[in-house]
Amino acid sequence: MDMPERRRRRVLINSDAKNEADDQFAIVHALLSPTLDVRGLVPAHFGSRRSRRSMLDSREEIDLLLELMGMAGQVPVANGADGPIPDEATPVDSPGARLIIEESRLAGEGDPLFVAFLGPLTDMASAILLDPEIVHREVVVIWIGGVAHDGSDQRRKIEFNLSNDIAAANVVFDSGIEVWQVPSNVYRMVSVSYAELDEQIGCAGPLGEYLIRQLHEWNDRYHAEPIESRSLGDSPAIALMLYPGSGAFRVRPAPRFGAEGHHVPGSGNPIRVCEAVDVRFLMGDMFAKIRRFAATQRHTTTPGRTS
């Protein structure tokens, strides 16, 4: 269904798309949502532990998704930084950071720009350092990253998205820009099984087939133990843009992050921390849109029909 422009929410999606197997679902969900005006996709790095060209890997994955969806050339794609910022005073200039700045200048009262970060906050920090006035514009940063603020998430390792640019997270959390954080204790609960994927999108054409296959392949490569599920941890960012009421939020003072990813006293600027998300709404909406997209593709490619 076509949506009047004034009824659409302007969004950018910054994604380390080839890091795992969940960004793909989030990107597809956003692109298939009529109330979201996706103004651009920004490929992000995911460190150098898995690849020495991680941002370019993310770019190639985004390009592949757009090709599968028949949207190549229809959505701007602007490369982000190829690594973390050197320190909290030095940006990494990139087309992705410049796109964030450009779109932020179009934001106005009642028409904010939502920027979803599914990986590190490198490009948002760079945008702030390149154009400090951005923090005074109508911009909402949604970040999938960090750990719970109440100490309930006691994992031994530093949270992955944070680990790839701690300095950037400190720049963003110190800046006073509006932040909605989805920490790891929440995003890890958005799990899906192989059986559910087969049931929900197994017949959803080449796109559904690819989404399922790449998830299996990632698990087979990186999990030694038997597994038949995966957390679609990046998808809450899309659900919150579609329907902010699908998240349960608590306002907390912004911390800073120490070298091991732990919280230390910060600016105290208020941020919104998501403590739960409506997984039923998220999954149901996403699967329905993927199936509907596949049905539309079959309809327009049936012999004897024209699109």
Secondary structure, 3 states (H helix, E strand, C coil): CCCCHHHCEEEEEEECCCCCCCHHHHHHHHHCCCCEEEEEEEECCCCCCCCCCHHHHHHHHHHHHHHHCCCCCCCCECCCCCCCCCECCECCCCHHHHHHHHHHCCCECCECEEEEECCCCHHHHHHHHHCHHHHHCCEEEEEECCCCCCCCCCCCCCCHHHHCCHHHHHHHHHHCCEEEEECHHHHCCCEEEHHHHHHHHCCCHHHHHHHHHHHHHHHHHHCCCCCCEEECCCCHHHHHHHCHHHEEEEEEECCEECCCCCEECCCCCEEEEEEEECHHHHHHHHHHHHHHHHHHHHHHHCCCCCC
